[in-house]
Amino acid sequence: MFKMSEYSFIAAFIALGLATLLYAWYFVGLRRARMLLALETGAPGAGVTTEATSSSAGWYGTLLAANAVAFLTLSLIFRTIATGHGPFANMYEFSVAFTWGILIVYLYVERRFQARALGAFVTPIAVAMMWYASTVPSNVEPLVPALQNNLLLTVHVAVAIVAYGAFSVAFGGAILYLLQRDDAVEWLPSSAVLDELSYRSVIIGFPMMALVIILGAVWADVAWGTYWSWDPKETASLVTWLVYGGYLHARSVRGWRGIRSALLLLLGFGLTLLTYFGNLFFGGLHSYSGLV
């Protein structure tokens, strides 16, 4: 089963890499097609042909992204069978699961908002996470005592996967919004759509992040005898949650939209990465595994 997990990981990596290239082709191709149509240059119908080709590239990119999800799901299942516990016990396993969460939320948002251009900004994050997973040890080690609670290990990290995936999609939406803030780019989704999809992504991630913190506190009490110890990982998670809470508050109460909201999402994603990787630099109680 361990080998099957590795083969599925490789297949997912290849599918995701190809999907990223196709999304980039889709993104750049649409721009070129609209320029050809606007300037009426090239052969007759060149703009229409280019747009059709790039649309096909986008469709195949989505198909490959869905295949990557299927392969990642198999990889995680095989890993679970091989290890006897949820595949969330080290940085390799959590990075694979993090990638899975990014793609699941992305595919939902793409379908919901018909915003395929978002893939050109979200799938590179997933590729980077899989590349990182390929650089860290993937061997199975006995669980340290603090991780020997299969239920809390599985649930705590599973909700973190959804939260981090949603924040990654919101980040991609914020980047696209900053490119489209004046609705000057006709081949991109409108700024209103991009603002809304980023908001909806945070609506998914924010309560999940709250559960990460709550379940982490429960687990900390079981493992270390205290609910909260201001460990760097705990503190970073709380600060990240507060920033996204500030984003939701500013949007609903103060009416923040547009650039200010997008910049808050960029900050939030930066803190998400700090939460994920920070223990590698700052140590603390979580330094043995890199878990949330």
C-alpha positions as CSV (number, residue, x, y, z in Angstrom):
1,M,0.0,0.0,0.0
2,F,2.9,2.3,0.7
3,K,4.1,2.0,-2.9
4,M,0.6,2.5,-4.2
5,S,0.4,5.7,-2.2
6,E,3.7,6.9,-3.8
7,Y,2.6,6.0,-7.3
8,S,-0.7,7.9,-6.8
9,F,1.3,10.9,-5.5
10,I,3.4,10.9,-8.7
11,A,0.4,10.6,-10.9
12,A,-1.3,13.5,-9.1
13,F,1.9,15.6,-9.3
14,I,2.0,15.0,-13.1
15,A,-1.7,15.7,-13.6
16,L,-1.5,18.9,-11.5
17,G,1.6,20.2,-13.3
18,L,-0.1,19.7,-16.6
19,A,-3.3,21.4,-15.3
20,T,-1.3,24.4,-14.2
21,L,0.3,24.7,-17.6
22,L,-3.1,24.5,-19.3
23,Y,-4.6,27.1,-17.0
24,A,-1.7,29.4,-17.8
25,W,-2.3,28.8,-21.5
26,Y,-6.0,29.5,-21.0
27,F,-5.2,32.7,-19.1
28,V,-2.6,34.0,-21.6
29,G,-4.5,32.7,-24.7
30,L,-7.7,34.6,-23.8
31,R,-5.8,37.8,-23.4
32,R,-4.2,37.3,-26.8
33,A,-7.5,36.4,-28.4
34,R,-9.2,39.5,-27.2
35,M,-6.2,41.6,-28.4
36,L,-6.5,40.1,-31.8
37,L,-10.2,40.7,-31.9
38,A,-9.8,44.3,-30.7
39,L,-7.0,45.2,-33.1
40,E,-8.3,43.1,-36.0
41,T,-4.8,41.9,-36.8
42,G,-3.7,38.6,-38.1
43,A,-5.6,36.2,-40.3
44,P,-9.4,36.5,-40.5
45,G,-10.9,34.8,-37.5
46,A,-7.6,34.5,-35.7
47,G,-9.0,35.9,-32.5
48,V,-11.9,33.5,-32.5
49,T,-9.7,30.6,-33.2
50,T,-7.3,31.6,-30.4
51,E,-10.1,32.0,-28.0
52,A,-11.6,28.6,-28.8
53,T,-8.1,27.0,-28.4
54,S,-7.5,28.6,-25.0
55,S,-11.0,27.7,-23.9
56,S,-10.3,24.1,-24.7
57,A,-7.0,24.4,-22.7
58,G,-8.9,25.7,-19.7
59,W,-11.4,22.8,-19.9
60,Y,-8.7,20.2,-20.1
61,G,-6.9,22.0,-17.2
62,T,-10.0,21.5,-15.1
63,L,-10.3,17.9,-16.1
64,L,-6.7,17.3,-15.1
65,A,-7.2,19.1,-11.8
66,A,-10.1,16.8,-11.1
67,N,-7.9,13.8,-11.9
68,A,-5.2,15.2,-9.6
69,V,-7.8,15.2,-6.8
70,A,-8.7,11.6,-7.5
71,F,-5.1,10.5,-7.4
72,L,-4.4,12.5,-4.2
73,T,-7.5,10.9,-2.7
74,L,-6.1,7.5,-3.5
75,S,-2.7,8.4,-2.2
76,L,-4.2,9.5,1.1
77,I,-6.3,6.4,1.4
78,F,-3.4,4.1,0.6
79,R,-1.2,6.0,3.1
80,T,-3.9,5.6,5.8
81,I,-4.1,1.8,5.2
82,A,-0.3,1.6,5.3
83,T,0.2,3.6,8.5
84,G,-3.0,2.6,10.4
85,H,-3.8,6.2,11.1
86,G,-5.0,9.3,9.3
87,P,-2.4,10.6,6.9
88,F,-1.6,13.8,8.8
89,A,1.3,12.9,11.1
90,N,4.2,14.7,9.4
91,M,4.9,17.4,6.9
92,Y,4.8,15.1,3.9
93,E,1.4,13.8,4.7
94,F,0.0,17.2,5.7
95,S,1.4,18.8,2.5
96,V,-0.3,16.2,0.3
97,A,-3.5,16.7,2.2
98,F,-3.1,20.5,2.0
99,T,-2.9,20.2,-1.8
100,W,-6.0,18.1,-1.8
101,G,-7.8,20.8,0.2
102,I,-6.7,23.6,-2.2
103,L,-8.0,21.7,-5.2
104,I,-11.3,20.7,-3.7
105,V,-12.2,24.2,-2.7
106,Y,-10.9,25.6,-6.0
107,L,-13.0,23.2,-8.1
108,Y,-16.1,24.1,-6.1
109,V,-15.5,27.8,-6.5
110,E,-14.6,27.5,-10.2
111,R,-17.9,25.6,-10.8
112,R,-19.9,27.9,-8.7
113,F,-18.6,31.2,-10.2
114,Q,-17.5,30.1,-13.6
115,A,-14.1,31.6,-13.0
116,R,-11.7,29.3,-14.7
117,A,-9.0,32.1,-14.9
118,L,-8.6,31.6,-11.2
119,G,-6.9,28.3,-11.8
120,A,-3.8,30.1,-13.2
121,F,-3.3,31.6,-9.7
122,V,-4.5,28.8,-7.4
123,T,-3.0,25.7,-9.0
124,P,0.6,27.0,-8.8
125,I,0.1,27.1,-5.0
126,A,-0.9,23.5,-5.1
127,V,2.1,22.6,-7.3
128,A,4.4,24.4,-4.9
129,M,2.9,22.4,-2.0
130,M,3.4,19.1,-3.8
131,W,6.9,20.0,-4.7
132,Y,7.6,20.8,-1.0
133,A,6.1,17.4,-0.1
134,S,8.5,15.7,-2.5
135,T,11.5,17.3,-0.7
136,V,10.6,16.1,2.9
137,P,10.9,12.6,4.2
138,S,7.9,10.4,3.3
139,N,8.9,7.4,5.4
140,V,6.5,6.1,8.0
141,E,7.7,6.6,11.6
142,P,6.1,5.6,14.9
143,L,3.8,8.3,16.2
144,V,5.2,10.4,19.1
145,P,3.0,10.2,22.2
146,A,1.3,13.5,21.6
147,L,0.0,12.3,18.2
148,Q,-1.4,9.0,19.4
149,N,-5.0,10.1,19.3
150,N,-6.3,9.0,16.0
151,L,-9.7,10.7,16.2
152,L,-8.2,14.1,17.2
153,L,-5.3,13.7,14.7
154,T,-7.7,13.1,11.9
155,V,-10.4,15.6,12.7
156,H,-8.1,18.5,13.8
157,V,-5.9,18.3,10.7
158,A,-8.9,17.6,8.3
159,V,-10.6,20.9,9.2
160,A,-7.2,22.6,8.8
161,I,-6.9,21.2,5.3
162,V,-10.3,22.8,4.3
163,A,-9.4,26.1,6.0
164,Y,-6.0,26.4,4.4
165,G,-7.4,25.4,1.0
166,A,-10.1,28.0,1.2
167,F,-7.7,30.7,2.2
168,S,-5.5,29.8,-0.8
169,V,-8.4,30.2,-3.2
170,A,-9.3,33.5,-1.6
171,F,-5.7,34.6,-2.2
172,G,-6.0,33.7,-5.8
173,G,-9.2,35.7,-6.1
174,A,-7.6,38.7,-4.4
175,I,-4.7,38.6,-6.9
176,L,-7.1,38.5,-9.8
177,Y,-9.2,41.3,-8.3
178,L,-6.1,43.6,-8.1
179,L,-5.6,42.9,-11.8
180,Q,-9.3,43.6,-12.6
181,R,-10.2,46.2,-10.0
182,D,-11.5,48.7,-12.6
183,D,-13.2,46.1,-14.8
184,A,-10.8,47.1,-17.5
185,V,-9.8,43.6,-18.5
186,E,-12.8,42.2,-20.4
187,W,-11.5,38.7,-20.6
188,L,-11.3,38.3,-16.8
189,P,-14.3,37.7,-14.5
190,S,-15.8,41.0,-13.3
191,S,-14.4,42.6,-10.1
192,A,-17.7,42.0,-8.4
193,V,-17.5,38.3,-9.1
194,L,-13.9,38.1,-7.9
195,D,-14.7,40.0,-4.7
196,E,-17.6,37.7,-4.1
197,L,-15.8,34.4,-4.7
198,S,-13.0,35.5,-2.4
199,Y,-15.5,36.3,0.3
200,R,-17.3,33.0,-0.2
201,S,-14.0,31.2,0.1
202,V,-13.3,32.9,3.5
203,I,-16.8,32.0,4.6
204,I,-15.8,28.4,4.1
205,G,-12.3,28.8,5.7
206,F,-13.1,31.0,8.7
207,P,-15.3,28.6,10.7
208,M,-12.9,25.8,9.8
209,M,-10.0,27.7,11.2
210,A,-12.0,28.3,14.4
211,L,-12.5,24.5,14.7
212,V,-8.7,24.1,14.2
213,I,-8.1,26.3,17.2
214,I,-10.8,24.7,19.4
215,L,-9.9,21.1,18.5
216,G,-6.2,22.0,18.9
217,A,-6.9,23.3,22.4
218,V,-8.8,20.1,23.4
219,W,-5.9,18.0,22.0
220,A,-3.3,20.1,23.8
221,D,-5.1,19.5,27.1
222,V,-5.1,15.8,26.4
223,A,-1.4,15.7,25.2
224,W,0.2,18.3,27.4
225,G,-2.2,19.1,30.2
226,T,-3.0,22.6,29.2
227,Y,-5.5,24.1,26.7
228,W,-3.2,27.0,25.6
229,S,0.5,27.6,26.0
230,W,1.2,30.4,23.5
231,D,3.2,28.0,21.4
232,P,4.3,29.7,18.1
233,K,1.9,27.5,16.1
234,E,-1.0,28.2,18.4
235,T,-0.3,31.9,18.4
236,A,0.1,32.1,14.6
237,S,-3.2,30.2,14.1
238,L,-5.0,32.6,16.4
239,V,-3.6,35.7,14.7
240,T,-4.5,34.3,11.2
241,W,-8.1,33.6,12.4
242,L,-8.3,37.1,13.8
243,V,-7.2,38.7,10.5
244,Y,-9.8,36.8,8.5
245,G,-12.3,37.7,11.2
246,G,-11.3,41.3,10.7
247,Y,-11.8,40.9,7.0
248,L,-15.4,39.6,7.5
249,H,-16.2,42.3,10.0
250,A,-14.8,45.1,7.8
251,R,-16.8,43.8,4.9
252,S,-20.2,43.3,6.7
253,V,-20.1,46.2,9.2
254,R,-17.9,48.8,7.5
255,G,-18.8,47.9,3.9
256,W,-15.2,47.2,2.8
257,R,-15.0,46.0,-0.7
258,G,-12.3,46.1,-3.4
259,I,-8.7,46.9,-2.9
260,R,-8.7,47.1,0.9
261,S,-10.4,43.7,1.2
262,A,-8.0,42.2,-1.3
263,L,-5.0,43.5,0.6
264,L,-6.4,42.0,3.8
265,L,-6.7,38.6,2.0
266,L,-3.0,38.9,0.9
267,L,-2.0,39.5,4.5
268,G,-4.2,36.6,5.7
269,F,-2.6,34.2,3.2
270,G,0.8,35.3,4.3
271,L,-0.1,34.5,7.9
272,T,-1.6,31.2,6.8
273,L,1.8,30.2,5.3
274,L,3.5,31.4,8.5
275,T,1.1,29.3,10.5
276,Y,2.0,26.3,8.3
277,F,5.7,26.7,8.1
278,G,6.5,28.8,11.2
279,N,7.2,26.0,13.6
280,L,10.1,24.9,11.3
281,F,11.9,28.2,12.2
282,F,10.4,29.1,15.6
283,G,10.3,25.7,17.2
284,G,7.8,25.1,20.0
285,L,5.6,22.2,21.1
286,H,4.7,21.4,17.4
287,S,8.3,21.3,16.2
288,Y,8.4,17.4,16.1
289,S,5.9,17.1,13.3
290,G,5.1,20.5,11.7
291,L,1.4,19.9,12.3
292,V,-1.2,22.7,12.8
